[in-house]
Amino acid sequence: MTSLAPGLRFFDRRALSALAHMRFTTAHRVEGSFSGRHKSRQQGGAGEFVDFREYSGGEDLRRLDWKLLARTGKGFVRLHQEETNLVCMLAIDASESMAFSGGDSHNGSKLEYAQYLTTALSYIISLGQDQVGLAVLKSRLEDHLQPGGTSAHVTQIMRRIEQIQTTTTTQSAPSLRELFERTTRRGVLLFVSDFLMEDLDETFAALRLFRHRGLEVLALHLIHPEEETLPQGGSFRFEEMEKGGSLNCTPDEFRADYQRRFSAHQAMVRQMTLAAGCDYRRISTSIPYLESLGGFLRERSG
């Protein structure tokens, strides 16, 4: 891969050098367009021989088995189980709840964490000569780039990630369904979200559409530490980020009940993810994104 354009806010090549030897892998068979490292669903090419298929008009004549043609008078193509490239779509939740940064805004928001993480992922995926695309999910599909593997394409993805702004919405399902309608190739959908949406059932129904089409779906569940435990201190004003409401209170008044409810929500998201046939990984924004990414890549490689 040639060099990326300079001046990318969320791309730190020096920091990522420690992970440059790692690769994003998939546990399932995928489809691609050229020879690579991943087992393909398609049959054809120059891998291990599998079977014959009758020749169809318009196919490359070089794939014909000429000896069989001479013997039988019929055209057949040799089928192989080939290695192929991976196609990965990075889908980023840009709802307003992703703007939450807690009491210390210097540590950045959940969205900024997602921007660092997905920028790094796009780089790692491209290093493996695989293809990566981008989808920004709001009340509709805000931005969409089909998968590609050139350095210019990856630079464009990084710049689009850099430009993401959150918007007031409580739904993800409509944008996921729109993305599904634009998805024509099997591969991997990597959905980065805090899963704080009102249409949770519909969101997982949309994710099941991708699974039914044969894509592998990974859910990266971003959680800010102050969402889990609530901040320590006296009186606070809690603001509802997606509807504009607010509440003045002392966290100690309902801390235990809140933590029980939030833990139940986390468990429900994980259960719904697995029930939909998707893979789940919980990521705390208190952990440096490079550490989270390294653990994720090691887990994927088995």
N, C-alpha and C positions, 0 to 999 in steps of 0.2 A: 504494500500500500504506500502510495506517495504521501508526502507531508501534507498535513492539514493546514488550512489558513490560520494565520496568527490572530490573537486578540479575542479568543473564545473565552467567555467569562467562567464557564463551569468546567472547562477542560484543562487539566493539569497533567501534562505528559510526564513530567518528572515523577510525580506521585504515583501515576499509573504504571511506571516502569516496573514496579515490584510485582504487578499482576500481569505483565505483558506475556509471560510464558503460559498463562492459563487460558482456557477456552470455554466458551459457553456451549454446552452439549445438551442433547435431548435424549430422553430415554425411549422415545417412540420413533417409528419410521416416519420420514418426512419426504416431501417432494421438492425438487430443485431443478435447475436448468443446466448445470454443468457439473463435471466431476469434482468431488470433494471428499469430506470425511464421514458423512452421515449416511446410514442405510436408507435407501430410497423405497417408496411405495411403487415407483414406476419400474417396469421391466424393459430392458433395452440397454444398449451401450456395450462396454467392454469389460464388465465384471464377470462374476461367476455365472456359467451357463445354467439356465433354468428350464427352458422349453422352446418350442417353435410356435409362431403365430403366422397365419396366412397374410401374405403381402397385400397392402392396400395401395391403390393408385395415389401417386404424389409423394410417397415415402422415398427416402434416400436409397438409390439403387445399391449403394455400397453395403447396405445392411442385408441384402439378399444372400441366402445360402445357395451359391451357384451350383454346387455339387448336387444338392437336393433337387434343384430346378432341372438339372440335366437328367437325373434319375426318374423324376416323377412328371416333369412337364408343368409343374405348378410352382408358383413363387411362395417361399416361406422366409420369414425373418427370424433370426436367432434371438431369443430373449435372455437377458442377463439380469442378475441382481446387482445393481451398481451402487457405488457410493455417490452421494450428491451433496450439494450445498444446503445450508439451512436458511430458511426464510423466517425472519423474526419481526413482528410488529410490536413496537413499544406504544402502549396506550396509556396516556397520563390523565388522571382525574384532575380537572382544573376548577372544581367547584369551590365556593368561598371558604368552606371549612378547611381546605388545604392551605389557606393563608395563615392559619394559627401558628404563632411562634412562642406562646407562653409569656411569662413575665419578663424573660430576658430575650429581647428581640435580637441581640447580637449573635445568638446561636442560629438564627434563621428560622424560616417557616418550614412546614411540612412540604410545601411546594418546592422551596429551594433545595431541600434534601432530595426530593424526587428529581430535580433538574441535575444536580450533581451525579446522582446514581444512574439516571438514564443516559446522560452524556458519556459517562464512563462505560456503560454497557454497550452503547453504540460503537465505541472505539474497540472494545474487546471483541465484539461480534465481527467487526470488519477485519480485525487482525487475523481471524480465522478464515478469511476469504468467504465469509458468509454475507448474506444480504439483510439489511435492516431498514424498517420503515417507521413512520411516526403517525400517531393519531392523538389529537388533543380533544378531550371529552368535556363538553359543557352541557347546556341544555340541548345542544345539537353538536354535530361533528364540526368543531371549530377549525381544525387544520388537519390535513391528511397528506402524507407523502408515501407513495408506493415504495416497497422495498427496493434497495439498490446497494451496490457494494463499492462504488468508486470513491476515491477520497473527496471529490467534489460533492458527491451526494451525501457522504457522512458529515462533511462540513456544513452543508445546508441543514441537515437534521439538527446538528448542534446549535446552529444559529436560531432555528425555529424553537428549539427547547428553551433557549435563552430568552425568547420573546414572550413566553407564556405568561399570561396574567389570569388571575382567578376571576370568576364571575358569580353573581348570585343565582344559584340553582340548587335544587334539592333532588335532582334526578340524574341518573346516568344511563338508564335503559334506552332512551331514544337515540342517544349518540352511539351507543354500542350496536343497536340494530342497524343504524345507518352505516357504521363501519362494516358490519357483517355483509350488507348488500354490496359493498365495494370490494370485498375480499374474494379473490378468485383462485388463490393458491393455498394449498395446505402448508403448514409450518407451525410456528409458535406465536401465540398471542400472549404478551406479557403485560398484565394490567396492574398499574401502580395506583393505589387509592387508599384513602383512610376509611372507606366504606361507611361514612356518615351521611347516608342518603335516605330519603323517605321511601324510595321505590326499590328497596333491597331485594324483594322477591322478584320483581321484574328485571332487575339487573342480572340476577343469576339465571333467570330464564333466557336472557339475551346471551349470556356466556355459554349456556348449554347449546345454543345454535351453532357456535363455533366448534364445540366438541362433537356434535352430530355430524358436522362436515368433515371431521377428521383432524382438526387442529389440536395441538397440545396447548392448554391454557394454564398459565401460571399467575396466581394472585399474590402480589406483594402488598401486604397490609401494613401501612405506615401508621405508627402510633407515637404521639408526643408524650414524654413522661408525665407532664402536668395533666394530661387527659386521664391518666390512670389513677393518680393519687390525689389530685388537686393541690394547689400551692399552700404552703404554710403561711400563717399570718392572721391578722385581724379581719377587718371588714373588706370585702371585695365587691366590685361590680362585674357580674358575668354578662357578657353580651352574646346574643344569638347571631352568629356570623351570616347566616343565610336568610333570616327573616327579619332581623333588625330589632328584636326584643331585648330587654335587659332585666337583670335581677340584682338587687343589693342584698347581701347576706354575709354571714360568717361561715366559711367552709366547714368548720368543725360541727356546725348544726346538722349537716347531712352527709358528712364525709363517708361514713361507713356504708350508708345506703347507696351513695353514688358509686363507690368503688365496687360494690356488689353488682350493680346494674351494668357498669362498664365492663367488668369481667365477663358477665353473662353475654354482653354484646360481642365481645371478642370471640368467645366460644361459639356463639351462633354463626358468626361470619366464617370461622374455620369449618364448622360442620356443614354449612351450606356450600362452601367451596368444594369440599371433598365429595359431598352428595351429588354435585353437578359434574363430577368426574375431572375436576381441576386440581392442580397442585397448589399448596398454600405455604406461604412463608411470612411470618410476623417479623417486622423490622422496626426497632425503636430508633427514633431520631436522636436519642442520646448517645448512640454508638456511631463513631465516625463512619462515613459512607464507604470508605475504602475497606474498612474492617468488615462491614456488612456484605459488601460485594465479594470480598475474598472468601468469606464463609459460604456464601451462596454458590459461587463457582465451584468450590471444593465439594459441596454437597451434590451439585449436579453431575460432577465427574465421577461420583461414587467412590 
